[in-house]
Amino acid sequence: MKKGLIGLIVAVVLIGLVAMSFISAKNSIAVKSNGIDAAFSEVDVNLQRRADLIPNLVASVKGYAKVETNILTAIAEARSGLLQARTPDEKLAANDRLSVSLLPLTRMQEAYPDLKSNQQFMRLEDELSGTENRIAVARKRYNDSILDYNNTIAVFPNSMWASIAGFKPRTTYYRADPGAATVPKVDFN
């Protein structure tokens, strides 16, 4: 009888330890998954801030660069694409297209010296620069959150518990669009 009771106690303790391990791992993985969503939310807020700055920046340039309508049109289209994007993948790709379309606008001051003295343009360009830095920091946090989550569900015993609980690796890293490496040609003449 004693051996049976000891065996039962050992079995209950082992089951309890396994259950606690599962619960602990599941909670940890869920927190990290939520951290990814929160990190992307920070990216999203900064992308929206950037999209909100662009119309003012474009308006301040219009008086100086009437001939550059193709640049302004490309920016408007890229901004519209960002605002219409819904999923993280779509938003990240639209952001890259917007970054590429903004490059000629910020380089216009070389062709239009009066633009350098326009206080509103300079202020908006500084704000845009600051927002770009915020996006870069938020993007790094987002990627770090994904890496942390993926590492957590990849190691034993978490890999076993993650599989049982239905957690899958996240692959939506913030990567630069291959087209972002190509700078658009701009003729300021």
Salt bridges, closest charged atoms under 4 A:
ASP37 OD1 - ARG170 NH1 3.37
GLU42 OE2 - ARG141 NH1 2.65
ASP44 OD2 - LYS91 NZ 2.85
GLU127 OE2 - ARG123 NH1 2.49
GLU132 OE2 - ARG50 NE 2.62
ASP144 OD2 - LYS140 NZ 2.81
ASP148 OD2 - LYS32 NZ 2.82
